[in-house]
């Protein structure tokens, strides 16, 4: 516990966020009794063994104690706003670094938050029961020892011999956020969806020409009415409400059978891997109607929220185009219907409903929009032009200016 605000709060002055912060931090430090103390790191390079694993444990605890979907959404927002930029900048490093100049540099969002996502992917790959068997074996085998990330993966592997985790260990050694592109096509004659996926791990300082990662992509289907549709993958496995598609190669295709007309794929459910995913349909970007369908009817809360964020971003860009052209933007009925469905859905908790209506964060917009390019046509005075110049105002302030200009 590093300071009093991490352990002391008052109901008279503290917010829900303050209480949740104390709850998560105290849980994190308590969980270190096992993952960090009784079983500790052999050397500093294994720091994520205790920190990534313990962050994952405190995230799961916080989700159980509050709203699980909102907790997951906030964890992903933190990852995207702090770790993704680190992974694409000069300070990019693997979850298990192989060198350092200053040890304090190891205490990074990559080691902590991306490290937690690596643990989450392991659980997805072996299943909840398989993960519990692996952790039980890990604690029994290494209690009182100083171990490595390889020892951790070996325990999960030995408890689940039918799953090969050899390639998965690249997540510990390769830096960078993988980009996954998915193009969706439909074979109406056979009621089949074909998902053509490609992955690319970008170059980072000291690492080029990276090898493909193992990327678990939890996949479901979203109908036009919200009815449940099972996923039937053309691999001999039994249909389920959601399936884990494992992307191992640079290019790989999956076929979903018996897909009713109008159904859309729901990909990367629960944000099942720390990647940047871009989806197209027959080579074209997702339409407003497709995104609105996902926002209204996807039964995975994270992807439902994600669709709302995409919709807000798409509407912002469309509104911008209308404003610069001197016209107005009429929202399609599908958009207003999607918002109405969320408002009246009695199956979701109120905290998640409130989260659904939050506008994308400044950091998210700054990552997704070239603000100077968007603001330039709106700069009708020399003063505004000067403000849009590099460095004045700051990047995130330019985002606020853009939103205010567009929406008045």
C-alpha positions, 0 to 999 in steps of 0.5 A, a space after each residue: 500500500 503506497 499511500 493513504 488514498 489507496 486504503 482510506 475513504 470517506 462516504 461523505 467525500 469519496 466517489 464510487 471510483 474511490 471505493 472501487 480503487 481501494 477495493 481493487 488495490 487492497 485485493 491486489 496486495 492481498 493476492 500477492 501473498 500467493 502470487 508474489 510472496 509464497 511463489 516469487 520471481 527468480 529474477 527481475 525479468 520475470 516480474 510479470 509472473 507476479 504482477 501480471 498474474 496478480 492484476 488478472 486476479 484483482 480484475 476478476 475479483 473487482 468484476 465479481 464485487 461490482 459490475 463485471 461488464 463495466 469492470 472489464 470495459 474499464 480495464 480495456 480502456 486503461 489498456 488501450 489508453 496507456 499500454 497500446 501507445 507504449 507498445 507502439 512507441 520508442 519504449 515498447 518492450 516485451 511482457 518479459 523484457 530481456 534487458 534494462 538500464 533502470 529497474 523502475 522502468 520495469 514497472 510498466 503497463 506492459 508488464 502489469 496490464 498486458 501481462 494480465 491479458 496474457 494470463 486471461 488468454 491462457 484461461 481462454 485457451 484451456 478453459 475455466 476448469 483447465 485453468 483452475 487445474 493449472 493454477 492448482 498444479 502451479 501452487 502445489 509444485 512451486 510453493 516456496 520457490 523462486 520461478 520463471 514465466 516458463 515455469 508458470 506456462 509449463 504448469 498450465 501445459 502439464 495440467 492440460 496436455 491436449 493443448 500445445 502452448 509452445 507458440 503461445 509463449 511468444 506473447 512473453 518475448 515479442 513486443 508490439 500490439 498485433 493487428 488483426 484484419 477480418 474480412 467477412 463474406 457470406 455464401 447465401 447458397 450454403 448459409 455460410 459465413 467465411 471469416 478471412 483473418 490476417 495478423 501482423 505484429 508490427 516492428 518495435 525497437 530492437 525487434 523486426 520480422 516477428 512471428 505470428 502469435 496465438 490469438 484466441 478470438 471468442 466468436 458469437 453471432 448477432 441476429 436482427 432480432 436478438 434471438 440466440 444463434 449458435 456458432 457452428 464452425 466447420 471443424 467437426 466440433 459441436 455448435 455452441 453459443 460462442 466458440 474460440 477461434 484460434 488464429 495461429 498463422 499469418 493468414 487463416 480462414 474460418 467457416 461458420 455453417 448454418 448461419 441465418 440470414 442477417 446474422 453478423 459475427 461478434 468477434 473478440 468477445 470480452 476482448 479475448 486478446 490484446 489486439 487491434 481488430 479491423 472488420 470489413 464486409 466484402 472489403 467494405 467498412 462496417 455500416 452504421 446499420 451493422 454497428 447499430 445491430 450489434 449495439 442493440 442485440 449483441 449478448 456479449 456486453 463488451 462487444 455491445 459497448 464496443 459497438 456503441 463506441 464505434 457508432 459514436 465515432 462513426 456519427 462524429 465523423 459523419 456529422 463533421 462531414 455534414 457540418 463542413 459541407 454546410 448541411 445537416 445529418 439525419 440519423 438512420 432509424 436503426 441508430 435511434 432504435 439501437 439506443 432505444 433498445 439499450 434504454 429499455 433492456 431489462 436484462 442489463 444492470 444500470 451501471 452497464 446501461 450508463 456506461 453504454 451512453 458515455 461518449 468515447 474518451 478523449 484518448 480514444 478519439 485522439 488515437 482514432 482521429 487525425 484531429 488537425 486534418 479534421 479541424 482544418 476546414 473548421 478553422 475560419 479565423 487566423 486565431 483558430 488556425 494558430 490553435 490547431 497548429 502542432 502543440 497548441 493546444 495539446 492533442 487531447 484539447 484539440 479533440 475537445 475543440 473538434 467535438 464542440 465545433 461539430 456538436 455545437 
